[in-house]
Amino acid sequence: PVTIILEGKPGKSKETRRLGNIILYNHLPASEMKSIILGSEGIISRSGYTTAMDLLSLNRGSLLIPTPGQTEQEYLAEYLSKQGFFSKITQNDIKPGVEFPQKVSLNTSVLLEESRILLTLALKEMSEEPH
């Protein structure tokens, strides 16, 4: 099996490095990143807002590892794992034998319905405000 690491460094070139069965990408265009995510057997990621929203929109679970000291990532990992969308582990708890998450499809129907309701309310509120 091949392990792919997407480093998320958009300022860098689309450089690829290979170390044995590990392929590292500095950055990928959205379509290539989407293809890799959808074709993955399992995903381990940081718990930044954009990453979490990308994974939710692609209906993919992940093992989230918040960046130490990033309180928003720690909060998101905790919140989203309690909602059942992701698993989480702290960086300090990573040890040999940690279970890798299997390919998961999320049940995002409730989240999508709540989002539609909130969007409808926001649009209604904006249309009622005096211009």
Buried (B, 14 or more C-beta within 10 A) or exposed (E): EEEBEBEBEEEEEEEEEEEEEEBBBBBBEEEEBBEBBEEBEBBBBBBBEEBBEBBBEBBBBBBBBBBEEBEEBBEBBBBBBEEEBBBBBEEEEEEEEEEEBEEBEBEBEEEEEEEEEEEEEEEEEEEEEEE
